Amino acid sequence: MVFFSTSEYQERLKKTKHRMAASGIDVLLVTDPANMNYLSGYDAWSFYVHQLLVIFIDEDQPYWIGRGQDASAAMHTTWLNKDHIYPYEDDYVQSATKHPMEFVSDFLKSKKRDKYTVGAEFDAYYFTAKNYLKLREKLPNARFVDATNLVNWVRIIKSEKEIEFIKKASKISENAMQAAFDTIDVGVKQSDAVAAISHAQIRGTDDFGGDYPAIVPLLPTGEKTSACHLTWTDEPFYQGDPVIIELSGCYNRYHSPLARTIILGIPDEKSQYIADVVVEGINTTLGTIRPGMTCGEVELIWKKVIEKYGISKDSRLGYSMGLNYPPDWGEHTASLRAGDNTILQPNMTFHMIPGIWLDKMGIEISESFRVTENGCEVLTNFPRELLTKPNIRLA
């Protein structure tokens, strides 16, 4: 099923070609699954083998190249004509003697594009060193240039249809966070809490279902809240535990991340103090955001708030997000941090995650937002505070 109109895909392709032309690129190899989806609609769990879109700057449609048994998925999910779908045989898959980039090279030769400037996503998760070496070996007359994030920057401003999908993901995020709050309790296994979260993420709402998110629920607990990217164990929650929950709903591959912190009991003075500072910083920053500001200016507002209270944060305040596949829901473009001069424009979407992590504890309270014509719109509706469960049962 194709979720966007052909005209929208063609407009995305047009913008991509403008960037190709500005970089002197004649042929673009797109291996990032999110970028493949963005330009063609392709959507399958097939990114564990080599697949890509090939864009010729002077042709109206990209070419999909992938494993033979995935060609049917390309027919079902893309707007491409059948003669733009080029499957390779299965003996190219994880072979010691053949490599899919040899097939790609032969394809470029057949199209007489083997002496052109070829852009590839050198720093994408799904473009390997072997990919590059094979392409260089088989296309000695081509000029290769780094086109990492070329398509990502086209994606940064969303269409109205994309915003609709992100807002549906936001509703799923709310439901999943509520499931987390309802389930996390003293004596409950962490894995059981995550099972409830995951159920809510996939179930979605009464009106629409959810997709698998690009990142599994993150659940640092106890002193491990100082480490923001831990997942879960089968250990139970204990009296007094702080628990960080970072998750996202996902709808047709679009995300809306959300983080909160729960205290199983009465929060100590330090935790409550840091949480109050974080919330003040979020509220002040969100209330100030306007199109025309830079990402660095947004971060500076936050920084000035927390510095009043003697708190500092070295990591970035947030990042652009939306369409993606594992292992990340971020877009790898704009970051809310000092020195980022990206200018905010309407329909950019960001995850603001002003986490504070100390040696033995951490607090995360985050919001995803859309830049609007006059300010910003927070995408989820969930209490923006340090959550507590003071009347919990004894283990």
CORRA-V224765 format. One record per residue. N is the residue number from 1. OMEGA is omega as a letter, one per 30 degrees, with the letter a starting at -180 (none if undefined). Layout:
# CORRA-V224765
n=N omega=OMEGA
n=N omega=OMEGA
This chain:
# CORRA-V224765
n=1 omega=l
n=2 omega=a
n=3 omega=a
n=4 omega=l
n=5 omega=l
n=6 omega=a
n=7 omega=l
n=8 omega=l
n=9 omega=a
n=10 omega=l
n=11 omega=l
n=12 omega=l
n=13 omega=l
n=14 omega=l
n=15 omega=l
n=16 omega=l
n=17 omega=l
n=18 omega=l
n=19 omega=l
n=20 omega=a
n=21 omega=l
n=22 omega=a
n=23 omega=l
n=24 omega=a
n=25 omega=l
n=26 omega=a
n=27 omega=l
n=28 omega=l
n=29 omega=a
n=30 omega=a
n=31 omega=l
n=32 omega=a
n=33 omega=l
n=34 omega=l
n=35 omega=l
n=36 omega=l
n=37 omega=a
n=38 omega=a
n=39 omega=a
n=40 omega=a
n=41 omega=a
n=42 omega=a
n=43 omega=l
n=44 omega=l
n=45 omega=a
n=46 omega=a
n=47 omega=l
n=48 omega=l
n=49 omega=a
n=50 omega=l
n=51 omega=a
n=52 omega=l
n=53 omega=l
n=54 omega=a
n=55 omega=l
n=56 omega=a
n=57 omega=a
n=58 omega=l
n=59 omega=a
n=60 omega=a
n=61 omega=l
n=62 omega=l
n=63 omega=l
n=64 omega=l
n=65 omega=l
n=66 omega=a
n=67 omega=a
n=68 omega=a
n=69 omega=l
n=70 omega=a
n=71 omega=l
n=72 omega=l
n=73 omega=l
n=74 omega=l
n=75 omega=a
n=76 omega=a
n=77 omega=a
n=78 omega=l
n=79 omega=a
n=80 omega=l
n=81 omega=a
n=82 omega=a
n=83 omega=l
n=84 omega=l
n=85 omega=a
n=86 omega=l
n=87 omega=l
n=88 omega=a
n=89 omega=a
n=90 omega=l
n=91 omega=l
n=92 omega=a
n=93 omega=l
n=94 omega=a
n=95 omega=l
n=96 omega=a
n=97 omega=a
n=98 omega=a
n=99 omega=a
n=100 omega=l
n=101 omega=l
n=102 omega=l
n=103 omega=l
n=104 omega=l
n=105 omega=l
n=106 omega=l
n=107 omega=l
n=108 omega=l
n=109 omega=a
n=110 omega=l
n=111 omega=l
n=112 omega=l
n=113 omega=a
n=114 omega=l
n=115 omega=a
n=116 omega=l
n=117 omega=a
n=118 omega=l
n=119 omega=l
n=120 omega=a
n=121 omega=a
n=122 omega=a
n=123 omega=l
n=124 omega=a
n=125 omega=a
n=126 omega=l
n=127 omega=a
n=128 omega=l
n=129 omega=l
n=130 omega=l
n=131 omega=a
n=132 omega=a
n=133 omega=l
n=134 omega=l
n=135 omega=l
n=136 omega=a
n=137 omega=a
n=138 omega=l
n=139 omega=a
n=140 omega=a
n=141 omega=l
n=142 omega=l
n=143 omega=a
n=144 omega=l
n=145 omega=a
n=146 omega=l
n=147 omega=l
n=148 omega=l
n=149 omega=l
n=150 omega=l
n=151 omega=a
n=152 omega=a
n=153 omega=l
n=154 omega=a
n=155 omega=a
n=156 omega=l
n=157 omega=a
n=158 omega=l
n=159 omega=l
n=160 omega=l
n=161 omega=l
n=162 omega=l
n=163 omega=l
n=164 omega=l
n=165 omega=l
n=166 omega=l
n=167 omega=l
n=168 omega=l
n=169 omega=l
n=170 omega=l
n=171 omega=l
n=172 omega=l
n=173 omega=l
n=174 omega=a
n=175 omega=a
n=176 omega=l
n=177 omega=l
n=178 omega=l
n=179 omega=l
n=180 omega=a
n=181 omega=a
n=182 omega=a
n=183 omega=a
n=184 omega=a
n=185 omega=l
n=186 omega=l
n=187 omega=l
n=188 omega=l
n=189 omega=l
n=190 omega=a
n=191 omega=l
n=192 omega=l
n=193 omega=l
n=194 omega=l
n=195 omega=l
n=196 omega=l
n=197 omega=a
n=198 omega=l
n=199 omega=a
n=200 omega=l
n=201 omega=a
n=202 omega=l
n=203 omega=a
n=204 omega=a
n=205 omega=l
n=206 omega=a
n=207 omega=a
n=208 omega=a
n=209 omega=a
n=210 omega=l
n=211 omega=l
n=212 omega=a
n=213 omega=a
n=214 omega=l
n=215 omega=l
n=216 omega=l
n=217 omega=l
n=218 omega=a
n=219 omega=l
n=220 omega=a
n=221 omega=l
n=222 omega=l
n=223 omega=a
n=224 omega=l
n=225 omega=l
n=226 omega=a
n=227 omega=a
n=228 omega=a
n=229 omega=l
n=230 omega=a
n=231 omega=a
n=232 omega=l
n=233 omega=l
n=234 omega=l
n=235 omega=l
n=236 omega=l
n=237 omega=a
n=238 omega=l
n=239 omega=l
n=240 omega=a
n=241 omega=l
n=242 omega=l
n=243 omega=l
n=244 omega=l
n=245 omega=l
n=246 omega=a
n=247 omega=l
n=248 omega=l
n=249 omega=l
n=250 omega=l
n=251 omega=a
n=252 omega=l
n=253 omega=l
n=254 omega=a
n=255 omega=l
n=256 omega=a
n=257 omega=a
n=258 omega=l
n=259 omega=l
n=260 omega=l
n=261 omega=l
n=262 omega=l
n=263 omega=l
n=264 omega=a
n=265 omega=l
n=266 omega=a
n=267 omega=l
n=268 omega=a
n=269 omega=a
n=270 omega=a
n=271 omega=a
n=272 omega=l
n=273 omega=a
n=274 omega=l
n=275 omega=l
n=276 omega=l
n=277 omega=l
n=278 omega=a
n=279 omega=l
n=280 omega=l
n=281 omega=l
n=282 omega=a
n=283 omega=a
n=284 omega=a
n=285 omega=l
n=286 omega=a
n=287 omega=a
n=288 omega=a
n=289 omega=l
n=290 omega=l
n=291 omega=a
n=292 omega=l
n=293 omega=l
n=294 omega=l
n=295 omega=l
n=296 omega=l
n=297 omega=l
n=298 omega=a
n=299 omega=a
n=300 omega=l
n=301 omega=l
n=302 omega=a
n=303 omega=a
n=304 omega=l
n=305 omega=a
n=306 omega=l
n=307 omega=l
n=308 omega=a
n=309 omega=l
n=310 omega=a
n=311 omega=l
n=312 omega=l
n=313 omega=a
n=314 omega=a
n=315 omega=a
n=316 omega=a
n=317 omega=a
n=318 omega=a
n=319 omega=l
n=320 omega=a
n=321 omega=l
n=322 omega=a
n=323 omega=l
n=324 omega=l
n=325 omega=l
n=326 omega=g
n=327 omega=a
n=328 omega=l
n=329 omega=l
n=330 omega=a
n=331 omega=l
n=332 omega=l
n=333 omega=a
n=334 omega=l
n=335 omega=l
n=336 omega=a
n=337 omega=a
n=338 omega=l
n=339 omega=l
n=340 omega=a
n=341 omega=l
n=342 omega=a
n=343 omega=l
n=344 omega=l
n=345 omega=l
n=346 omega=l
n=347 omega=l
n=348 omega=a
n=349 omega=a
n=350 omega=l
n=351 omega=l
n=352 omega=a
n=353 omega=a
n=354 omega=l
n=355 omega=l
n=356 omega=a
n=357 omega=l
n=358 omega=a
n=359 omega=a
n=360 omega=l
n=361 omega=l
n=362 omega=l
n=363 omega=l
n=364 omega=l
n=365 omega=a
n=366 omega=l
n=367 omega=l
n=368 omega=a
n=369 omega=l
n=370 omega=l
n=371 omega=a
n=372 omega=a
n=373 omega=a
n=374 omega=a
n=375 omega=l
n=376 omega=l
n=377 omega=l
n=378 omega=a
n=379 omega=l
n=380 omega=l
n=381 omega=l
n=382 omega=a
n=383 omega=a
n=384 omega=a
n=385 omega=l
n=386 omega=a
n=387 omega=a
n=388 omega=l
n=389 omega=a
n=390 omega=a
n=391 omega=a
n=392 omega=l
n=393 omega=l
n=394 omega=l
n=395 omega=none
